[in-house]
Every structure is written in structure tokens, then in C-alpha cells.
């Protein structure tokens, strides 16, 4: 009879577990390498896409949120300006909020006026230019200057001197009228009153908020949205006043929340299914360790990814954790083979288990390699996030296979040898599959399989794909309703 525990096998198993546990705790040690919540990891490394993302990150458009303040039923619209002012004072204390606009700043209005003046050929139609030409004719100039001279000789003319000097032809009024017409042509509905942007019925006031949080960073974006919402709640004149926050950051936050929820639900359902499977089919306390193998393997894979990648993506690692269901199969094969081998009384327990594990070792390794081949293809992707997914999945599956082959067999060498207690459910399933191996039934099974494949292939070629990437946007119903209501108030281009 061979020794019950060879030192080499015990040492190898101990080293494997020590390595896996050490790798799993790496994220708690390497705290400087923060987990990234940026959704950019899902996008390909393409210069065209990167240029557009840089525009959204660095432009004021991507870093600005629009807030529609509303005076609800029974509320006084005259208090909306105070609502905006109180919000601006509270927002100054928030580190994620850089600036709040609820009135058109004079310096920016002057800068915008100068910009529009420099773009008169682009904003004025041929009729406008003809009228401007008439306005600058000698007779028209003489009449305009005579009028200014008369106005300057009247009382209070000192307040008009700078205006006449800066814009003697009163062009700013024409440009502002043109701006208003352009705003109407663009589809947006608003009017300027008291230097603020108001809705057509004066029941809504538009407030703009700037931040330095990237539009694709879900973590910082969530902090920004929470800060804005907190300041709005604390600055309401009464409960009758409402608000709508429009920001690209909300899309990133909702998509991250959806991914987290889906991964959590998937893992919970899978865990419940595995527990029921082991409880009713295996009926062995050692089956718990089979369930622990993929979790330890993926925990180690996440730790190694944390070590080799700068700012690993939380979304990508969450997607990689779903391969736990794949990695569980290897432990099940080893467990069932080792357990069934105990019924062989002609050999010692160690020999029976070793022979059983040796018989399934090659199929397990080859099946793992075919699975890894799919994930290795992700290394060819142009998306950096998929490289992390391929690395984490490779490490997780490889470690799960190694732990299954080196550690699980030792569980059956704990305590005195016991005969294998085969579950009646497993016995019935095994007998059913064995009955299908007769020549006539095998042909029937193959024929049915070919028929199903042919029907599936016929319908597969007719399946259409949605080319609009917005269909992948997993935003909440609340955000959809807010966007719909915001467009109903302010219009859209």
C-alpha cells in the first residue's frame, strides 16, 4: 500500500494554495493602483474615436451639465432666480463642481458678441448683408452720426458716450436678433430675460454647471451628479419646485450600475444553482471545496491583473469573473472521478484516486486549452479593456485547472477511507446516458441533432443586427423620462 500523503504532493498543493491566496489579496496591498471605473476600456484603441473622446473630455460641452429648474403647480416662478442663486452658493463648496451659470456673464457676453461679429459672413444671409451695405452708405452714416450728435447734446448723454463709441451703428442689436433667430431655427426654445435663459412660459430657468470629471468616468461622474443633486435639494425654496439634471455623466453612471447589477444577479443565481447541485447530487461535504476552486482561481486572476495592468477596469474584471461557471467544470470532473474511484477495492485508496485523476487529466487540460483559445483571441482586439479580460480569464481558468488537479484529490485522503456513496440522482442520469449509447439510439440522437442544427442555421442567417450603438446604452427609465421631459421644455436640435 502506498503512503497516504506523499510530501511532494502536499508541498505542491500547499504552494499552489499559498500562491493563489497571495495573488487574491494583492488588491488590498497595492492600494496605489486604483481600480478604474472609466468606461473607455470598453472602446477600441482607434485614433478617430480617441479624438472624439478627447473633444468630449476637454471641451466645455462634455464637462457641462444642464439643469432645468421648474416652478411646479402652485409655486411662484419669480422664486426660480433665488433658487438658482442659492444653488450656486452651495455648489461653490463642492470640489467636483467648478462653476455655475444661471445668468449670462457680461465678460462672456462681450466675448460672444465679438465672436459673432467676426463671423458675420457665416451668420448673415445675403439680404442681411445688403441691408448692412445700405447702413454703411455715406448718406446713412451721415444720418446716423447726426442722430448720435443730437443725443449727446441732451441731458444724461454721458452714459451713452461709451456705447456710441463702441457700436456707433447699433450692430449689436442686429446680431442679438440674429442670434435669437438662429436659436429658434436650431430647434431650441428659450428667451433671454434678466440675463437668464427662460422657457417660453417662464416656468423654467436653465442653469449650467461645469465640472472637471471626465464624461466617461463613472466613478467621478457619480460623485459630481450626487453633489449637484444634494445642492439642489438643499436650495429648494419649497417642495413645489423641481429640477431635471441633464449630463453625459449620468449615462456612464447608469451603464456601470447596470453592469454591476447584472454581474451580481448572475453570480447569485449561479451560486444558488451550484449549491443546490451539490446538495442534491453529490451529498458530500468535500463538494464545497469544488465550489471554492473557481472563486479562488478568479480571485487570484483579478489580483494578478491588478499587478500587471495600470488602473485595471472594474467593468472588465467584473465581466471576467463570469468565467467562474466555466472554471467550475474542471473541479467537478476531478471530484466525480476521484469519488467514483473509491468503489474500486482491488487497489489502495491512493492508487485508485491517482489513476482516476490521471485518466481525466488530459481531457481537462485539452478542454481548458480550447476554452482559453477563445479568450486569447481578445489579445488581438484593438480595445485595451479586452486585453485585461483575456489576461484575467487566462489566469483564472489556468489556476482553476491547476488547483483542481493538485489540491482536490487530497481531499479524499483526509481521514479513513470510506466507500463512495453515489447519489441516486447521478445514478439515474448515468444510466439514462448509457442507454443512449446503443447503435440505433446513437443514430437517432445524431439525426435529431443535425435537424436542430439545420433549422437553427436557417433562421440564423435571417437574424438582423441593430447597427445603432445607442441600443447598447443601458440607461435607466428615470434618465429616459428626464431626457424626454427636458426636450419637451427646451426643444432639441
C-alpha positions in Angstrom: 0.0 0.0 0.0 1.4 3.4 -1.0 1.8 6.2 1.6 -1.3 8.1 2.2 0.2 11.5 1.7 3.4 11.9 -0.3 5.5 15.0 0.8 5.8 16.2 -2.9 2.0 16.3 -3.4 1.4 18.0 -0.1 4.1 20.6 -0.8 2.8 21.3 -4.3 -0.8 21.7 -3.0 0.4 24.0 -0.2 2.5 26.1 -2.6 -0.5 26.3 -5.0 -2.9 27.5 -2.3 -0.3 29.9 -0.9 0.3 31.5 -4.3 -3.5 31.7 -5.1 -4.3 33.3 -1.7 -1.4 35.8 -2.0 -2.5 36.8 -5.5 -6.1 37.2 -4.4 -5.1 39.7 -1.6 -2.9 41.8 -3.9 -5.6 44.4 -4.5 -5.7 45.0 -0.8 -1.9 45.5 -0.7 -1.4 47.5 -3.9 -3.8 50.4 -2.9 -1.9 52.9 -5.1 -3.1 51.1 -8.2 -6.7 52.3 -8.1 -9.4 50.4 -9.8 -10.6 52.4 -12.8 -14.3 53.0 -13.3 -13.7 54.7 -16.7 -15.9 53.2 -19.5 -13.1 54.0 -22.0 -11.7 50.5 -21.5 -14.7 49.1 -23.5 -13.8 51.2 -26.6 -11.3 50.2 -29.3 -7.9 52.0 -29.5 -8.8 54.0 -32.6 -7.4 57.5 -33.3 -10.8 58.7 -34.7 -12.7 57.5 -31.6 -9.9 58.9 -29.3 -10.1 62.3 -31.0 -13.9 62.5 -30.4 -13.5 61.4 -26.8 -10.8 64.0 -26.3 -13.1 66.6 -27.6 -15.8 65.5 -25.2 -13.4 65.4 -22.3 -11.6 68.7 -22.9 -14.5 70.8 -24.4 -16.9 72.7 -22.3 -19.7 70.6 -23.9 -18.6 67.3 -22.3 -17.8 68.9 -18.9 -21.1 70.9 -18.6 -24.4 69.7 -17.2 -27.7 71.5 -17.9 -30.2 71.8 -15.1 -33.8 72.8 -15.7 -35.3 74.4 -12.6 -39.1 74.2 -12.6 -41.7 76.0 -10.7 -44.3 73.3 -10.2 -48.1 73.7 -9.7 -48.8 76.4 -7.0 -45.2 77.6 -7.0 -44.1 81.2 -7.7 -41.9 81.3 -10.9 -40.5 84.5 -9.5 -38.5 82.5 -7.0 -36.7 80.5 -9.6 -33.9 83.1 -9.7 -33.4 82.8 -6.0 -33.5 79.0 -6.3 -30.6 79.2 -8.8 -28.7 81.7 -6.7 -28.9 79.6 -3.6 -27.8 76.6 -5.6 -24.8 78.4 -6.9 -23.7 79.4 -3.4 -23.9 75.8 -2.2 -22.2 74.4 -5.3 -19.2 76.6 -4.7 -18.3 74.4 -1.7 -18.3 71.2 -3.7 -14.9 70.1 -5.1 -16.4 68.3 -8.1 -18.3 71.5 -9.2 -16.1 74.1 -10.8 -18.6 76.8 -11.9 -22.3 77.6 -12.1 -24.0 79.8 -14.6 -27.6 80.9 -14.2 -27.0 84.3 -15.8 -25.1 85.2 -18.9 -21.8 86.6 -17.6 -21.0 90.1 -19.0 -17.5 89.2 -20.0 -18.6 86.1 -21.8 -21.5 88.0 -23.5 -19.0 90.6 -24.7 -16.7 87.8 -25.9 -19.6 86.1 -27.7 -20.6 89.4 -29.3 -17.1 89.8 -30.6 -17.0 86.3 -31.9 -20.4 86.7 -33.7 -19.1 90.0 -35.2 -16.1 88.2 -36.6 -18.5 85.6 -38.1 -21.0 87.9 -39.7 -20.4 86.4 -43.2 -21.4 83.0 -41.8 -24.4 84.2 -39.8 -25.8 86.8 -42.1 -27.8 86.0 -45.2 -27.3 87.9 -48.5 -30.3 90.0 -47.6 -28.8 90.9 -44.3 -25.5 91.8 -45.9 -27.3 94.0 -48.5 -29.1 95.8 -45.6 -25.7 96.2 -43.8 -24.3 97.7 -47.0 -27.1 100.2 -47.1 -26.5 101.0 -43.5 -22.8 101.9 -44.2 -23.5 104.0 -47.2 -22.4 107.7 -46.9 -25.9 109.1 -46.6 -26.9 106.5 -43.9 -23.7 107.1 -42.0 -24.2 110.8 -42.0 -27.8 110.4 -40.8 -26.8 108.1 -38.0 -23.9 110.3 -36.8 -26.2 113.4 -36.8 -28.6 111.5 -34.6 -25.9 110.5 -32.2 -24.7 114.1 -32.1 -28.2 115.3 -31.2 -28.4 112.6 -28.5 -25.1 113.6 -27.0 -26.2 117.2 -26.6 -29.1 116.1 -24.4 -29.1 115.6 -20.6 -27.7 112.2 -19.5 -25.8 111.8 -22.7 -22.6 110.9 -20.7 -24.0 107.4 -20.2 -24.3 106.9 -23.9 -20.8 108.0 -24.9 -19.1 104.6 -24.5 -22.0 102.8 -26.2 -21.9 105.1 -29.2 -18.1 104.8 -29.4 -18.1 101.0 -29.2 -21.0 100.5 -31.6 -22.0 103.6 -33.5 -24.1 101.7 -36.0 -26.0 99.8 -33.3 -24.9 96.5 -34.8 -25.2 94.6 -31.5 -29.0 94.7 -31.7 -29.0 93.2 -35.1 -26.6 90.5 -34.0 -28.7 89.7 -30.9 -31.8 89.5 -33.1 -29.9 87.2 -35.4 -28.8 85.0 -32.5 -32.4 84.7 -31.4 -33.5 83.7 -34.9 -30.7 81.1 -35.1 -31.7 79.7 -31.7 -35.3 79.3 -33.0 -34.0 77.7 -36.2 -31.9 75.2 -34.3 -34.9 73.8 -32.6 -34.2 75.1 -29.1 -37.0 77.2 -27.4 -36.0 79.9 -24.9 -35.8 83.6 -24.4 -33.4 85.8 -22.5 -34.8 87.7 -19.5 -32.8 89.4 -16.8 -29.6 87.9 -18.3 -31.1 84.4 -17.8 -32.3 81.7 -20.2 -36.0 81.1 -19.6 -38.5 78.7 -21.1 -41.3 80.1 -23.3 -43.8 80.1 -20.5 -41.3 81.5 -17.9 -41.9 78.4 -15.6 -38.4 77.0 -16.1 -34.9 78.5 -15.7 -31.8 77.0 -17.2 -28.7 76.5 -15.1 -25.3 75.3 -16.4 -22.8 73.5 -14.2 -19.2 72.8 -15.2 -17.0 70.1 -13.7 -13.6 68.5 -14.3 -14.9 65.0 -14.1 -14.4 63.2 -17.5 -17.7 62.3 -19.1 -16.7 58.7 -19.4 -15.5 58.3 -15.8 -18.4 56.7 -14.0 -16.8 57.0 -10.5 -16.1 60.7 -10.6 -19.3 61.3 -12.6 -21.3 59.7 -9.9 -19.7 62.0 -7.3 -20.5 65.0 -9.5 -24.1 64.1 -10.0 -24.6 63.3 -6.3 -23.1 66.7 -5.4 -25.4 68.5 -7.8 -28.4 66.7 -6.6 -27.5 67.4 -3.0 -27.1 71.1 -3.6 -30.4 71.3 -5.5 -32.3 69.6 -2.7 -30.8 71.9 -0.1 -31.6 75.1 -2.1 -35.2 74.4 -3.0 -37.5 77.3 -1.9 -40.2 74.7 -1.3 -41.2 71.2 -2.2 -43.2 72.6 -5.1 -40.0 73.3 -7.1 -38.5 70.6 -9.1 -35.4 70.1 -11.3 -34.0 67.9 -14.2 -30.3 67.2 -14.5 -29.0 66.6 -18.0 -25.4 65.4 -18.1 -23.5 62.8 -20.1 -22.1 61.6 -16.8 -25.5 60.1 -15.9 -25.1 57.7 -18.9 -21.8 56.4 -17.7 -23.2 56.0 -14.1 -26.3 54.2 -15.3 -24.3 51.8 -17.5 -21.9 51.0 -14.7 -24.8 50.4 -12.3 -26.4 48.1 -14.9 -23.2 46.0 -15.4 -22.7 45.7 -11.7 -26.3 44.6 -11.1 -26.2 42.1 -13.9 -23.0 40.6 -12.7 -24.2 40.4 -9.1 -27.5 38.7 -10.2 -25.7 36.3 -12.5 -23.2 35.3 -9.7 -26.0 35.0 -7.1 -28.1 32.8 -9.4 -25.1 30.7 -10.3 -24.1 30.3 -6.7 -27.6 29.2 -5.7 -27.7 26.7 -8.6 -24.3 25.2 -7.6 -25.3 24.9 -4.0 -28.5 23.0 -5.0 -26.5 20.9 -7.4 -24.0 19.8 -4.7 -26.6 19.4 -2.0 -28.9 17.0 -4.1 -26.4 15.3 -6.3 -23.1 15.0 -4.6 -24.1 14.7 -0.9 -20.5 15.2 0.3 -19.1 17.9 2.4 -16.0 17.9 0.3 -18.0 19.2 -2.7 -17.9 22.7 -1.0 -14.2 22.9 -2.0 -15.1 22.2 -5.6 -17.3 25.3 -5.5 -14.4 27.3 -3.9 -11.9 26.4 -6.6 -13.1 28.8 -9.3 -13.6 31.6 -6.8 -10.1 31.2 -5.6 -8.8 31.0 -9.2 -10.7 34.1 -10.3 -9.7 36.0 -7.2 -6.1 35.3 -7.9 -6.6 36.3 -11.6 -8.0 39.7 -10.5 -5.1 40.2 -8.2 -2.6 39.4 -11.0 -4.4 41.7 -13.3 -4.2 44.4 -10.7 -0.4 43.8 -10.5 0.4 43.8 -14.3 -2.1 46.5 -15.5 -2.1 50.1 -14.6 -5.6 51.1 -13.4 -7.4 47.9 -14.2 -11.0 48.4 -15.3 -13.7 47.4 -12.7 -16.2 46.7 -15.5 -13.7 44.4 -17.4 -12.8 42.5 -14.2 -16.4 42.1 -13.4 -17.1 40.6 -16.8 -14.1 38.3 -16.4 -15.4 37.0 -13.1 -18.3 35.4 -15.0 -15.9 32.6 -16.2 -16.3 31.1 -12.8 -19.0 28.9 -14.2 -16.6 27.6 -16.9 -13.8 27.0 -14.3 -16.1 25.0 -12.1 -16.4 22.2 -14.6 -12.8 21.1 -14.1 -13.2 20.6 -10.4 -16.4 18.7 -11.0 -14.6 16.3 -13.3 -11.8 15.7 -10.8 -14.2 15.3 -7.9 -16.5 12.8 -9.6 -13.6 10.8 -11.0 -11.9 10.6 -7.6 -15.0 9.8 -5.7 -16.1 7.0 -8.0 -12.6 5.5 -7.9 -13.1 4.7 -4.1 -15.5 1.9 -5.1 -12.6 0.0 -6.6 -11.5 -2.3 -3.8 -8.8 -4.1 -5.8 -6.4 -1.1 -5.4 -5.4 1.1 -2.5 -7.2 4.3 -2.0 -4.2 6.4 -3.1 -3.7 4.3 -6.2 -7.4 4.4 -7.1 -7.5 8.2 -6.8 -4.2 8.8 -8.7 -5.4 6.5 -11.5 -8.7 8.3 -11.7 -7.2 11.8 -11.8 -4.6 10.7 -14.3 -7.4 9.4 -16.6 -9.2 12.8 -16.6 -6.1 15.0 -16.6 -5.5 15.1 -20.3 -9.2 15.7 -21.3 -9.4 18.5 -18.7 -6.2 20.2 -19.9 -7.3 20.0 -23.6 -10.7 21.3 -22.8 -9.2 24.2 -20.9 -6.9 25.0 -23.8 -9.8 25.1 -26.3 -11.6 27.5 -23.9 -8.5 29.6 -23.4 -8.1 29.9 -27.2 -11.3 31.9 -27.4 -10.1 34.3 -24.7 -6.6 34.5 -26.3 -8.3 35.9 -29.4 -9.1 39.0 -27.3 -5.4 39.8 -27.2 -5.8 40.7 -30.9 -8.5 43.2 -30.2 -7.8 46.9 -30.5 -9.6 47.6 -27.2 -7.2 47.7 -24.2 -10.0 46.5 -21.9 -10.3 43.2 -23.8 -6.6 42.6 -23.2 -7.4 42.8 -19.4 -10.3 40.4 -20.0 -8.1 37.9 -21.8 -5.4 38.1 -19.2 -7.8 37.7 -16.3 -9.7 34.9 -17.9 -6.5 33.0 -18.8 -5.1 33.3 -15.3 -8.4 32.3 -13.7 -9.0 29.2 -15.8 -5.4 28.1 -15.7 -5.3 28.4 -11.9 -8.6 26.7 -11.5 -7.4 23.7 -13.6 -4.1 23.5 -11.6 -5.9 23.8 -8.2 -8.4 21.1 -9.3 -5.6 18.7 -10.3 -3.3 19.2 -7.4 -5.5 20.1 -4.4 -8.9 18.4 -4.8 -7.6 14.8 -4.9 -6.0 15.3 -1.5 -9.5 15.9 0.0 -10.2 12.2 -0.4 -7.1 11.3 1.6 -8.4 13.0 4.7 -9.4 10.6 7.4 -10.2 6.9 6.9 -11.2 5.5 3.5 -14.9 5.4 3.0 -16.9 3.7 0.2 -18.3 6.0 -2.4 -21.9 6.9 -1.7 -23.3 7.5 -5.2 -26.3 9.8 -5.3 -29.4 8.0 -6.8 -29.9 11.1 -9.0 -26.5 10.7 -10.5 -27.0 7.0 -11.0 -30.3 7.6 -12.9 -28.7 10.2 -15.1 -25.7 8.0 -15.8 -28.0 5.0 -16.7 -30.0 7.3 -19.0 -27.0 8.5 -20.9 -25.6 4.9 -21.0 -28.8 3.7 -22.6 -28.3 6.2 -25.4 -25.0 4.6 -26.5 -26.7 1.7 -28.3 -26.1 1.9 -32.1 -29.7 2.6 -33.0 -30.2 5.3 -30.4 -27.0 7.0 -31.2 -28.1 7.3 -34.8 -31.4 8.8 -33.7 -29.7 11.3 -31.5 -27.3 12.4 -34.2 -30.2 12.7 -36.7 -32.1 14.9 -34.2 -29.0 17.0 -33.6 -28.4 17.5 -37.3 -32.1 18.5 -37.8 -31.9 21.0 -34.9 -28.7 22.5 -36.3 -30.1 22.8 -39.8 -33.3 24.6 -38.6 -31.2 26.9 -36.3 -28.8 27.7 -39.2 -31.8 28.5 -41.5 -33.1 31.1 -39.0 -29.7 32.3 -38.0 -28.9 33.8 -41.4 -32.1 35.8 -41.2 -31.3 37.4 -37.9 -30.9 41.1 -38.2 -28.5 43.2 -36.1 -29.1 46.6 -34.6 -26.4 49.0 -36.1 -27.3 51.8 -33.7 -24.8 51.7 -30.8 -27.3 53.7 -28.7 -29.3 50.5 -28.3 -26.4 49.3 -26.1 -26.9 52.3 -23.8 -28.2 50.7 -20.5 -29.7 53.9 -19.0 -32.5 53.8 -16.5 -36.1 54.6 -17.2 -35.7 57.6 -15.0 -33.0 59.1 -17.2 -35.0 58.4 -20.3 -38.0 60.2 -18.8 -35.8 63.1 -17.8 -34.4 63.5 -21.2 -37.8 63.3 -22.8 -39.2 66.0 -20.4 -36.1 68.2 -20.9 -36.6 68.1 -24.7 -40.2 68.9 -24.3 -39.4 72.0 -22.4 -36.3 73.4 -24.2 -36.6 71.7 -27.6 -33.9 69.8 -29.4 -31.7 70.3 -32.4 
